């Protein structure tokens, strides 16, 4: 019995060591591995390999930890009677020696422990990795649903949980939300963050460079899609700086040349593409704007790098964006409202007949777009029941109309 208890104690010590190393390996960063490579190349390369394929090595350590602890439990159960005493003892030992103590030490000294044991873990994985992969495959085969190729022991869900725990002590709430947004970016498709086709500002390929300059200055956009026959036929992208350079170098080109002479090729992408993959491709190809097409080949909208970045950092505003009231009465016959002001509230203020169901829109900006047939830009106006609604100001990174001025066309004479 004494010999069995001694072997069981040795198993607990071994399991303690593997839990300690596992905790350290989960927390060590690639930066530490790079620093160690410069100081001790052999250990550093092993640690870098572990950091780059962490799940594989964690699975091996977990296997060894479970093997040693299970063997210890079996030996104690056969050596001690009654059985409940053995169970009680192993629960206490397991909680303290395999739960609290090694995980606390592993977190406190993660870098040192990982650096010291990297070579051992690397060699151990060479021997046991085939066995752990076989057991993972068997577990996935017996488990209903889709399994995990590298095992379910290290996942993004666990990392998110760690971020939530860290937010209570280490990082701010804003930083936590940003990190969570990075995880969610991989689950977000481009169509969810794009500028839809109905809100695109575009120019026909037959327009002159002067008209392109005018549109760019009025709309506030520096990149504008060029269309051929219709909005589904995007033939290129014009950059305002290209137009300005051409006009500056050849003044007569302002009236004689068309926009298709300076446009650049279109960067087409499916609207179902994940945002993280799209961001990498746009960076690699040095494209700031992409045209998204749907499953039928029609244009779904456009997306820029800023659209994707806003999913991580939130709304990007500039120094010209000012918070304004929803409605501001300037005079008896003049009213300024937000572009998001509901048209039925506007109808009540102006004493005119407007119905959201009949118009098919809810906001003043939507009403302007519906009546004009194009995306409104500053200066665009429509006349409704004796009132003129004029798109007055743009704001935000997308330069969308934010304020609309309502003026009575024929003011009533004062009494």
Secondary structure, DSSP 8 states (H G I E B T S, - for coil): -HHHHHHHHHHHHHHHHHHHHHHHHHH--HHHHHHHHHH-HHHHHHHHHHHHTHHHHHHHHHHHHHHHHHHHHHHHHHHSSSHHHHHHHHHHHHHIIIIIHHHHHHHHTHHHHHHHHHHHHHHHHHHHHHHHHHHHHHHHHHSSS---TT-TTS-HHHHHHHHHHHHTTTS-HHHHHHHHHHHHHTT-BGGGTSEEGGG--EEETTSBHHHHHHHHHHH--SEEEEESSSTT-EEEEEEHHHHHHHHHH-TTHHHH-BGGGT-B---EEETTSBHHHHHHHHHHHT-SEEEEE-TTS-EEEEEEHHHHHHHHH-----TT-----SEEEEETTEEEEETTSBHHHHHHHHT----HHHHT--BHHHHHHHHHSS---TT-EEEETTEEEEEEEEETTTTEEEEEEEEESS-----
